[in-house]
Amino acid sequence: ANNYARGHYTIGKEVIDLVLDRTRKLADNCTGLQGFMIFHSFGGGTGSGFGSLLLNRLSIDYGKKTKVEFAVYPSPQISTVVVEPYNSVLCTHAMLE
C-alpha cells in the first residue's frame, strides 16, 4: 500500500529494530563514522513513512552525527497515486520536527 501511515506506524514499527540493529553493526565497524546519507521519496508509503521513522530513530540513537537527507518530491503533473500529496505533507511535517 502506498500509504505514509503503513510505512511509519504499521510495517515500519515491525522492521525498524532490525534495520537499526543492522545499521548499528555497520556503524560499529566504521573507524570514523561521520554521519548518514538518506535517499528517500516523499510521495510513496515506504519512502515517506518509513524514511521519516528511520531518520527520527537515527536522530535519537546518533544525535551528534550528521544526517544528510536527499528527498524526492512528487510532481503534481505526473502523479500516479492519489495519496501522494498527503504522504508528502505528513513526511514534510515529520522532517521539520
N, C-alpha and C positions, 0 to 999 in steps of 0.2 A: 504494500500500500504506500502510496506517495503522500505521506502524512507526517507532519512535524511531530505530533503527539506520539505516534507509534515509534518513531526513531528516538525520541527523547525519553518517554515515560514507559513504554511497554517493552519493545525489543531492546532498546538501549540499556535499560536497567538490568536486563538479563546478561548482557555481554560486556558491560563496562568494566567489571572487575577483572575479567580475563584479559581485556585489551590493556588495562593499566598494569596488570601483572607482567605481561609481555613487554610493555614499554619500560617498566621498571628494570627488568632483566637486561634489556638493551642499554639503558642508561647506566646501569652499574658496570657494564663492560667498557664504557667510554672512559678515556683518561682525562678528557677535558670537555665535558658536556657544557655547551654554551646556551642551548635553547632548543626550541621545537619549531618546525615549519609545518603548518597545517594547510592543506588544499581541500576545499570543500565547496559545495553548491548551497546557495540559499533557497533554491526553489524545490529541491527534492526532499523526500522524507528522511532518508538516511543522512544526506549531506547537511541538512539544516538541523534536524532534531538531534541526531547522534553527534554531529560535529560540535554543536553548542554544548552538549553534555560533556563531551571529551575535553573541550577547552576549559570548561568550568572545573572539572576534576583535575586537570593538569595545573591550573592556577592554584588549587588547594594543595596539591602534592609537591609542586615545584614552583612555589611562589616567586622566588627571586630570579628564576630562569626566564630568558626571553622567549616569547611566543609570537611568532610571525604568522599571520593568517592571510591566505590568498583566497578571496571569496569570489564566486561566480554568481552574479545576479541574473535572474531570468529576464528574458526580453518580452515585453507585452505584445509585440508584433507576432512573435512565433511561439507563443506559449502553447504547450500541448496538454497541460494539466490544469484543471480548474482551481486547484488549491495552491498553486504556486505563489500567488500574492499573499495568501495567509501564512504560508510557510516562511516567506521572506520577511514579513513583519515580525513574526514570532522569533525568528532567528536573529534578526537585527536587534530586537529588544534584549535578547539574552546576551548578545555580544557586547552591547553597550554597558551592561552591568558589570 
